[in-house]
Amino acid sequence: MSTKTLKIGYYALLREQRGLSEETVETAATTPEELYATLQSEHGFSLDANQLKVVINDAFKAWDTPLQPNDNVVFIPPVAGG
């Protein structure tokens, strides 16, 4: 199974839970869904994937979009506003 390097961005609650706003990871995940499941397991994120939006290279994408080496992936949680 081949791995790829991805840049991951975190916002809001995910940033608080991870303790940083971005990181570079080496992963065998082939989709954002697999990637988030791995990260959720490793870091204990409280939000499920169905509560998030995923952005790949500055565009909203489906959770089953194939990931490519050097993609920039951002997981966006619901935003509370007032």
C-alpha positions in Angstrom: 0.0 0.0 0.0 1.5 3.3 -1.1 1.5 6.4 1.1 1.2 10.0 0.1 2.1 13.3 1.8 -0.8 15.6 2.5 -1.1 19.0 4.2 -4.0 19.0 6.6 -5.7 22.1 7.9 -7.9 22.3 11.0 -10.4 25.0 12.0 -12.5 25.8 15.1 -13.2 22.8 17.3 -10.9 20.5 15.4 -8.1 23.0 15.8 -8.7 23.2 19.5 -8.9 19.4 19.8 -5.7 18.8 17.7 -3.8 21.7 19.3 -2.6 23.1 15.9 -4.0 24.6 12.8 -2.2 22.6 10.2 0.2 19.7 9.8 1.8 17.5 7.1 1.0 13.8 7.3 2.0 10.7 5.5 -1.0 8.5 4.9 -2.3 5.5 3.0 -5.8 6.9 3.0 -7.3 7.1 -0.5 -10.3 9.4 0.3 -11.0 12.3 2.7 -13.4 9.9 4.4 -10.6 7.4 5.1 -8.2 10.2 6.1 -10.6 11.7 8.6 -11.4 8.3 10.1 -7.7 7.8 10.7 -7.2 11.2 12.1 -10.3 10.9 14.3 -9.0 7.7 15.7 -5.5 9.1 16.3 -6.5 12.4 17.8 -9.9 11.7 19.4 -11.9 14.3 17.4 -15.4 14.5 18.7 -17.1 15.4 15.4 -18.2 12.8 13.0 -17.5 13.2 9.3 -21.1 13.8 8.5 -20.9 17.0 10.6 -18.0 18.4 8.5 -17.3 19.7 5.0 -14.1 18.8 3.2 -12.1 21.1 1.0 -9.3 19.8 -1.2 -7.0 22.3 -2.9 -9.4 25.2 -2.1 -12.6 23.6 -3.5 -15.4 21.8 -1.6 -15.3 18.2 -2.6 -17.2 14.9 -1.9 -16.0 12.6 0.8 -15.2 9.9 -1.7 -12.9 12.1 -3.9 -9.6 10.3 -4.6 -6.7 12.0 -2.7 -3.5 12.8 -4.6 0.0 13.3 -3.3 0.6 16.8 -2.0 -3.1 17.7 -1.8 -4.1 20.4 0.7 -7.0 19.0 2.7 -9.1 21.1 5.1 -11.8 19.8 7.4 -14.4 22.4 8.2 -16.7 22.0 11.2 -20.1 23.7 11.6 -19.6 27.4 12.3 -21.4 29.0 15.2 -22.2 32.6 14.7 -24.1 35.4 16.3 
